Amino acid sequence: MNKNVSNKITAFNFFFTICILIYHSNSLNGYNIVFNDINDENSLNLFLSFSNHLGFIAMSSFLIISAFLFYYNISNSKQAIQKMKRRLQTLLIPYLFWSIVVIIFNTIMNHRVPFSSLKSFINIMFFAPINGSLWYMFALLILMLPSPLIVNLKNRKKLSTLCLLISFFLLLKYQVPTIISENWWWYKDMVYYLPAYLIGIWLALNFSDKIINEHYNKKICSFVSGFVLICIILLLIFAFKTIKLYAYYIYALEFIMIWLLLPCELFNDNFSIYKSSFVIYVIHQPILIVIFDKIFVSLIGNNYIYGYEMLSIKLAQILLIIGLCYLFRLLIKKFLPEKMVKIIF
C-alpha cells in the first residue's frame, strides 16, 4: 500500500478514535448540574446528542476500515487463512494484555480483585469485557471466521452486491437474537454494526484499487456527494422513526465521501500524534476517564455547576486525555523494546 494512503488511514483512525473518546466522555454522574437559562441547558443537551452521533459514526467507520483492510489484498482462501493467523496475533495479544492492565487498575482503585473465581475471570475477560472498549477487537476475531468463503466473491460485483443486499435485508428486517448469552452485550453491538462491516467487505472485493488510489475521478466524488445529500434529505422526509434503517448507509456514505474528497497529500508523517490512536482507544474509558471524573468531582464537591461549565470540564478532560496518551506512547517507545511495543500496540 502506498505510504500516503497508509498515512491517510492512520489519520482517519485517529479522528474516529477522538470521536469515541468524546462519546465516552458524555457521562454526567457525580456532578450537580443546574442551568442558568434555556440556552445553557440546550448547549449541554446538544453536546450529549452530538457525542452519541459521533460514537455511531466512529464505530461504523472502524468496522468499514477493518473489513476493507482485511479483504483488500487477498484473493483466495489460502491467503485468507494466512491473514487470519496474523490478525489473531495482532488482536488477541493486545486484547489480553490491556484487559489485564485494567484488571490491575480496578484492583488498585477499588481495593479488591474484580473476580472471585476462574469462571468470573473468564467472564470479565471475554463475555462481559472489563475493558469495554476492547469488545471491538474481539468482535473482529469472530467476524473474520467466514473470510475463506467470502473471499471467493472477489471481483464478482453482481453476486457480491446481491449477497450484500440480501444480508442487509435480513439484518434490518429481522433482529438477529443473542443466541449465546444475554450477558454478551458486545455480541449485540457486533450484530448492530455488522452492516458497516459488510460494506467494508464489499468495497474491498470490488473497488480496492480505486479506494487506495491516491488520485480520484472527480465524477466519482460528485456522485457520492450527491447520493449522500439525497439520502440525508430522505432521512428528513421520513422522520426520525426510520433513522436506524437508513443510518448504516448514511454513515458509510459519509465515510466514503470524506475519504474520496480528502487528497492523500494532506497526510504525512509530521503529525506523530496520529499514531497515538490505539493508546487513546484502550485506556481512555476504563482508566483515564475514571481518574479525571474522580478528580473533577472531588474538586467541585457539592457545589452546583452550570451547563456551560460542565461543557468546559468535558472539553478539558478530552484534551488532557489526548495529551497524556501521546506522552505515554512516547515514553513506552523510549523505554520498552521495539518488538514488545509492536506486540502490545
C-alpha positions as a printed Julia matrix, in Angstrom:
345×3 Matrix{Float64}:
   0.0     0.0     0.0
   1.21    3.49   -0.87
   2.72    5.33    2.13
   0.47    8.37    1.65
  -2.61    6.14    1.66
  -1.33    4.39    4.79
  -0.82    7.77    6.5
  -4.35    8.72    5.48
  -5.75    5.58    7.13
  -3.76    6.36   10.29
  -5.17    9.9    10.35
  -8.74    8.63    9.86
  -8.27    6.14   12.7
  -7.09    8.97   14.95
 -10.1    11.14   14.08
 -12.58    8.33   14.75
 -10.78    7.43   18.0
 -11.31   11.01   19.17
 -15.0    10.6    18.26
 -15.15    7.53   20.51
 -13.38    9.49   23.27
 -15.97   12.28   23.02
 -18.77    9.69   23.05
 -17.44    8.06   26.23
 -16.92   11.47   27.86
 -20.63   12.27   27.98
 -21.26   10.79   31.44
 -22.52   13.33   33.97
 -22.57   11.03   37.01
 -21.42   12.69   40.24
 -21.89   16.28   39.04
 -24.54   18.63   40.49
 -25.7    20.5    37.41
 -28.07   23.45   37.3
 -28.98   25.52   34.26
 -28.69   29.27   34.07
 -31.23   29.52   31.24
 -32.71   27.52   28.37
 -29.66   28.16   26.17
 -27.41   26.79   28.89
 -29.48   23.59   29.05
 -29.71   23.26   25.27
 -25.95   23.58   24.82
 -25.29   20.66   27.16
 -28.05   18.55   25.59
 -26.62   19.32   22.17
 -23.2    18.05   23.31
 -24.74   14.81   24.62
 -26.71   14.25   21.41
 -23.75   15.14   19.21
 -21.42   12.83   21.12
 -23.82    9.91   20.63
 -23.93   10.65   16.91
 -20.11   10.74   16.75
 -19.9     7.4    18.55
 -22.13    5.71   15.98
 -20.25    7.26   13.04
 -16.89    6.23   14.53
 -17.82    2.6    15.22
 -19.42    2.23   11.79
 -16.29    3.66   10.17
 -13.96    1.47   12.24
 -15.84   -1.61   11.02
 -15.65   -0.42    7.4
 -11.9     0.21    7.67
 -11.2    -3.09    9.44
 -13.15   -5.14    6.92
 -11.57   -3.32    3.99
  -8.01   -3.76    5.29
  -8.6    -7.46    5.9
 -10.02   -8.25    2.45
  -8.47   -5.76    0.06
  -5.25   -7.68   -0.76
  -6.4   -11.3    -0.52
  -7.74  -13.24   -3.49
  -8.16  -16.85   -2.34
  -8.96  -18.97    0.71
  -5.31  -19.8     1.42
  -4.38  -16.1     1.7
  -7.44  -15.51    3.88
  -6.34  -18.23    6.33
  -2.81  -16.79    6.47
  -4.2   -13.35    7.2
  -6.46  -14.8     9.9
  -3.39  -16.2    11.65
  -1.65  -12.8    11.56
  -4.75  -10.98   12.78
  -5.14  -13.48   15.62
  -1.72  -12.42   16.9
  -2.15   -8.67   16.31
  -5.57   -8.56   18.01
  -5.61  -11.25   20.69
  -2.3   -10.41   22.41
  -3.08   -6.67   22.85
  -6.62   -7.62   23.9
  -5.35   -9.9    26.68
  -2.58   -7.51   27.75
  -4.78   -4.41   28.1
  -7.57   -6.37   29.75
  -5.15   -7.5    32.45
  -3.88   -3.9    32.81
  -7.46   -2.75   33.51
  -7.98   -5.6    36.0
  -4.89   -4.43   37.9
  -6.11   -0.81   37.74
  -9.55   -1.75   39.08
  -7.98   -3.8    41.85
  -5.92   -0.78   42.95
  -8.82    1.7    42.69
 -11.44   -0.47   44.42
  -9.1    -2.28   46.85
 -10.4    -5.66   45.74
  -9.94   -8.09   42.88
 -12.8    -7.77   40.31
 -13.28  -11.56   40.06
 -13.78  -14.31   42.6
 -13.34  -17.5    40.57
 -11.96  -18.81   37.31
 -15.45  -18.61   35.82
 -15.85  -14.93   36.75
 -12.32  -14.21   35.47
 -13.19  -15.71   32.08
 -16.43  -13.74   32.14
 -14.77  -10.33   32.59
 -12.11  -11.23   30.04
 -14.37  -12.35   27.2
 -18.12  -12.41   27.86
 -18.51   -9.04   29.61
 -15.09   -7.4    28.99
 -13.83   -5.35   31.91
 -12.17   -3.1    29.33
 -15.37   -2.31   27.47
 -13.69   -0.59   24.52
 -11.95   -3.83   23.55
 -15.17   -5.6    22.53
 -14.42   -4.32   19.03
 -11.14   -6.24   18.84
 -12.71   -9.49   20.0
 -15.59   -9.0    17.56
 -13.12   -8.68   14.67
 -11.7   -12.11   15.55
 -15.19  -13.58   15.17
 -16.12  -11.63   12.04
 -13.03  -12.86   10.17
 -14.01  -16.55   10.52
 -16.06  -16.83    7.28
 -13.4   -15.0     5.23
 -12.11  -18.14    3.41
 -15.59  -18.47    1.9
 -16.36  -14.77    1.38
 -13.11  -14.11   -0.5
 -14.41  -16.25   -3.36
 -16.77  -13.37   -4.2
 -13.82  -11.15   -5.14
 -14.31   -9.32   -8.45
 -17.83  -10.75   -8.79
 -19.62   -7.42   -8.43
 -23.16   -8.55   -9.24
 -23.06  -11.61   -6.98
 -21.33   -9.8    -4.1
 -23.77   -6.87   -4.38
 -26.72   -9.28   -4.33
 -25.29  -11.01   -1.22
 -24.77   -7.6     0.43
 -28.36   -6.51   -0.22
 -29.81   -9.82    0.99
 -27.69   -9.6     4.16
 -28.87   -6.02    4.76
 -32.48   -7.03    4.31
 -32.18   -9.91    6.78
 -30.27   -7.86    9.36
 -32.55   -4.85    9.24
 -35.88   -6.67    8.96
 -35.17   -9.45   11.46
 -33.16   -8.54   14.56
 -30.6   -11.31   15.0
 -31.1   -12.65   18.54
 -28.33  -13.02   21.05
 -28.12  -16.8    20.79
 -25.33  -17.31   23.31
 -25.98  -15.27   26.45
 -27.79  -12.08   27.38
 -24.65  -11.02   29.25
 -22.71  -10.79   26.0
 -23.59   -7.15   25.41
 -20.75   -6.77   22.91
 -22.3    -9.53   20.77
 -25.38   -7.34   20.31
 -23.13   -4.41   19.35
 -21.3    -6.62   16.86
 -24.59   -7.57   15.18
 -25.77   -3.95   15.32
 -22.71   -2.73   13.4
 -22.47   -5.74   11.09
 -23.93   -3.85    8.05
 -20.97   -1.45    8.21
 -18.55   -4.4     8.23
 -20.34   -5.87    5.19
 -19.93   -2.56    3.35
 -16.18   -2.69    4.04
 -16.01   -6.23    2.64
 -17.98   -5.21   -0.46
 -15.67   -2.24   -1.11
 -12.56   -4.4    -0.72
 -13.86   -7.15   -3.01
 -14.9    -4.81   -5.82
 -13.25   -1.38   -5.54
 -10.0    -1.84   -3.61
  -7.82   -0.36   -6.39
  -9.95    2.79   -6.57
 -10.18    3.23   -2.79
  -6.42    3.05   -2.17
  -5.6     5.14   -5.22
  -4.03    8.5    -4.4
  -5.92   10.29   -7.16
  -9.66   10.04   -7.7
 -12.03   10.75  -10.53
 -13.99   13.94   -9.79
 -17.13   12.34  -11.21
 -16.97    9.61   -8.54
 -16.61   12.21   -5.78
 -19.51   14.25   -7.16
 -21.69   11.15   -7.45
 -21.01   10.02   -3.87
 -21.53   13.55   -2.5
 -24.82   13.91   -4.36
 -26.01   10.49   -3.26
 -25.24   11.27    0.39
 -27.16   14.55    0.11
 -30.19   12.73   -1.34
 -30.08   10.15    1.47
 -29.94   12.87    4.12
 -32.96   14.59    2.54
 -34.83   11.26    2.56
 -33.99   10.88    6.23
 -35.56   14.25    6.99
 -38.65   13.46    4.91
 -39.31   10.07    6.5
 -38.75   11.4    10.06
 -36.55   10.0    12.77
 -38.5     6.8    13.4
 -36.78    5.21   10.45
 -33.33    6.67   11.07
 -31.88    3.35   12.24
 -32.89    1.69    8.98
 -31.02    4.22    6.89
 -28.22    5.05    9.31
 -25.86    2.3     8.14
 -25.99    3.54    4.56
 -25.75    7.19    5.51
 -22.75    6.82    7.8
 -21.0     4.52    5.35
 -21.53    7.01    2.55
 -20.35    9.87    4.78
 -17.15    7.94    5.4
 -16.59    7.09    1.73
 -17.31   10.68    0.67
 -14.82   12.15    3.16
 -12.23    9.55    2.14
 -12.6    10.37   -1.56
 -12.7    14.13   -1.18
  -9.57   14.48    1.0
  -6.34   14.12   -1.04
  -3.63   11.86    0.35
  -1.08   14.68    0.13
  -2.7    16.26    3.2
  -1.46   13.39    5.37
   2.19   12.83    6.17
   4.48   11.63    8.96
   4.8    15.1    10.5
   1.77   14.54   12.73
   3.07   11.8    15.02
   0.1    12.28   17.35
  -1.98   10.34   14.8
  -0.13    7.21   15.88
  -1.48    7.57   19.43
  -4.9     6.26   18.35
  -4.57    2.79   19.84
  -3.27    4.09   23.19
  -6.2     6.5    23.44
  -8.64    3.78   22.48
  -7.55    1.14   25.0
  -7.07    3.27   28.12
  -9.36    6.3    27.81
 -12.6     4.72   29.06
 -11.56    2.22   31.75
  -8.7     4.27   33.22
  -8.32    7.95   32.29
 -11.99    8.99   32.21
 -12.47    7.27   35.58
  -9.49    9.13   37.07
 -10.43   12.55   35.68
 -14.06   12.22   36.75
 -12.92   11.42   40.28
 -10.56   14.4    40.28
 -13.11   16.89   38.92
 -15.93   15.65   41.17
 -13.7    15.87   44.25
 -12.55   19.4    43.31
 -16.12   20.62   42.76
 -17.51   18.82   45.8
 -21.18   19.51   46.49
 -21.12   22.81   44.6
 -23.53   23.3    41.72
 -22.17   23.96   38.25
 -23.84   25.42   35.17
 -24.2    23.63   31.86
 -21.51   25.68   30.1
 -19.11   24.91   32.99
 -19.83   21.21   32.51
 -19.0    21.58   28.83
 -15.7    23.25   29.74
 -14.86   20.38   32.1
 -15.59   17.79   29.42
 -13.52   19.67   26.84
 -10.61   19.9    29.29
 -10.93   16.19   30.04
 -10.82   15.27   26.34
  -7.76   17.44   25.64
  -5.92   16.17   28.72
  -6.55   12.54   27.76
  -5.25   13.1    24.22
  -2.12   14.82   25.56
  -1.43   12.21   28.24
  -1.87    9.31   25.8
   0.51   10.97   23.35
   3.15   11.39   26.09
   2.51    7.85   27.33
   3.15    6.42   23.87
   6.42    8.39   23.59
   7.58    7.05   26.97
   6.64    3.49   26.07
   8.57    3.72   22.8
  11.59    5.13   24.62
  11.84    2.63   27.48
  10.4    -0.62   26.1
  11.98   -2.82   23.41
  10.65   -2.11   19.93
   9.47   -5.7    19.48
   7.37   -5.51   22.66
   5.88   -2.16   21.63
   4.73   -3.67   18.33
   3.13   -6.61   20.14
   1.1    -4.67   22.7
   0.21   -1.78   20.39
